[in-house]
Amino acid sequence: MTSHTWSPLLKRYLALATLQSAHAATGTQLQVEHTVEFQRRRVAGTVVERPFFDPPRKRSTPGGRARRAT
């Protein structure tokens, strides 16, 4: 695992990791070592597609107009 953080919006941990291709298929269940304040634990993880969360309000433009390329 390269980085992880708690998502207050999704109410779960999100993590990025480098995986061998044999373990990189979407839906693969993994055991991940999670360290917090020097305490190591193994936790369950699942490989998912990105983006993790893509709400409509983040894709829309003000007034419904398309943005121009600059």
Helices and strands as residue ranges (DSSP letters): E 3-7, E 12-16, G 21-23, E 29-36, E 39-46, H 56-59, G 62-64
